[in-house]
Amino acid sequence: MTIQPNVSTKKTRLSLTSTDCARLEAIALSFGVEFQQIDEATYRLRSDDAGRACDVLLIAEVAHIRLLAEVCSRASKWVYFNFEVSPRDSLLRQTDARLMRVASLYRADQDAGIV
């Protein structure tokens, strides 16, 4: 007898709307992430956090998802990420003013060598 794990094999894909993508692009630099479209199929993501440099070329299909991950990781000290809510919803339900405040707190920690 084979026991099947009680896990769904159906993968859910996180999707971002064009509005989500635009908001992420607008706040990226405030979180120390340079995000630039190179051509129709390629984006460049650059950051330098606490000496950990990152400079990657990404295909368009995953570029904004990676940008979301980068911003979420930097905002995680000040934004509550609930396991039952997608990271996209947890981050992007914040107002623009709140996201800018979180970015300034992140930069202050970075300047103080805390990050």
Order of alpha helices (4+ residues) and beta strands (2+ residues): alpha-beta-beta-beta-alpha-alpha-alpha
